[in-house]
Amino acid sequence: VDDEPSILSVLSTLMKSEGHDPVPVRGGEKAQELMLAERFDLMISDIRMSPVDGLQLLRTAHRERPSMAVIMLTAYGSVETAVEAMKDGAFDYVTKPFKVDELLITVQRALEFTKVRSENEELRKQLETRYRFENIVAESPAMRRVCEMIERVAPTDATVLILGESGTGKELVAKAIHAYSARKGRKFLPINCAALPEPLLESEMFGHVKGAFTGAASNKEGLFESANGGTIFLDEIGSMPASIQAKLLRVLQDRQVRKVGGNESVAVDVRVIAATNDRLERLIEEQKFREDLYYRLSVIPIELAPLRNRREDILPMVNHVLRREVRDHANLPTVDAETQEILEKYAWPGNVRELENAVRHALTFAREGHITKDVLPAKILNSIATGGGALPALAEDMKGKSLKAFLRAKEREYLAQVLAGFGGDKEQAAKALRISLATLYRKLPEQE
């Protein structure tokens, strides 16, 4: 950018000779318009121009295009002007008449700086997406998608339904959603709907008035009132009794809660996050779960894949647990290659929870800072030794076989190994395979 055509011509020819793609612009006013319309890696601008001078242009660039480096040209090589330009964000300045070598070296340095800063910014964004959520390891594409969902959903007040097998980390996801929401300064209250009998669960959730039932000696505030302004996490929502489902539906619809035995409703502002390891569609078919409640809860569904389906997360998760359990990171134990292979091949029917327990077990019996297969839980070693619990290997060469025969053989291998991994428990195997128990039974004769 310069108001002298001769300078623009010289600079443009010089930049082209170095393999760059220059855009010469006469005057700061036109440069300002172009800068806002397009993106550039570097701007070389004269300081003294009118009506928009180089310093004004620099300030606009610093505000609107912070990733673009700026080199200032000045025929008035005073310290004051140069210092002002550097304070306003200039990468460097060159005095007129400039020396070609000096200018080219400055341009090269500025472009290298821009490239490194851009790479660092991209890396920072990737790391934020993958590791910004405490205790969530996201190396696999499946978990990266979950982290992206958390980022998008957290700032909203939408109701979220988290789906996944037991031990996949549903509560961690719920806590991350709360922690990155506008409600983060308020309470996060979890409750396991399968852990309490119906009367106690209703009282815990909605509260009760004195005398509502035997033992109700005083008024009690429920979780919805206690969590007002915050988040309530309803774990194992599929186990919730039908009568409480109806009351929960009314709370979600009316944003009001009525205590057990009470006549007055109290307004509550609570975000609800629910989780289940059940297939709610199946429970709806069996008339064990309300369809209208399901649609209220599943505004935003987030599904967590089982650990066996995201093997990229296994070893990073092992390292994460080691760092969490061993306070002195300088003395973290090493995991030998054979043990790493075993950990990656094991099917992890208990998912992340089982992996955490396995790492703690290994730490307890590790010798001299080394984790070997000998210190792994017996269940893992026995399962690997018998071929169960391991992820299925690729099929043997089946040249000459039809696609149908190949797929049938692969299905037989996989079903056999999943069943073995769950000790023959067909119900657990069906859940892991995401098929109904009836479908599994239909396929079992093919295994015989």
Salt bridges, closest charged atoms under 4 A:
ASP2 OD2 - LYS96 NZ 2.84
ASP46 OD2 - LYS96 NZ 3.41
GLU64 OE2 - ARG63 NE 3.22
GLU84 OE2 - ARG59 NH2 3.12
ASP88 OD2 - ARG59 NE 3.06
ASP92 OD2 - ARG109 NH1 3.29
GLU121 OE2 - ARG124 NH2 2.42
GLU128 OE2 - ARG124 NH1 2.47
GLU139 OE2 - ARG130 NH2 2.75
GLU139 OE1 - ARG144 NH2 3.95
GLU151 OE2 - ARG132 NH1 2.78
ASP157 OD1 - ARG183 NE 2.93
GLU165 OE2 - ARG308 NH2 2.42
GLU171 OE2 - LYS175 NZ 3.82
GLU202 OE2 - LYS247 NZ 3.55
GLU204 OE2 - LYS220 NZ 3.39
GLU225 OE2 - LYS259 NZ 3.83
ASP269 OD1 - ARG183 NH2 2.70
GLU286 OE2 - ARG282 NH1 3.29
GLU286 OE1 - LYS288 NZ 3.49
ASP292 OD2 - ARG290 NH2 2.87
GLU303 OE2 - ARG279 NH1 3.60
GLU303 OE2 - ARG434 NH1 3.75
ASP313 OD2 - ARG310 NH1 3.12
GLU325 OE2 - ARG324 NE 3.92
GLU325 OE2 - ARG360 NE 3.26
GLU338 OE2 - LYS373 NZ 3.14
GLU341 OE2 - LYS345 NZ 3.14
GLU354 OE2 - LYS379 NZ 3.66
GLU356 OE2 - ARG324 NH2 3.27
GLU411 OE2 - LYS443 NZ 2.94
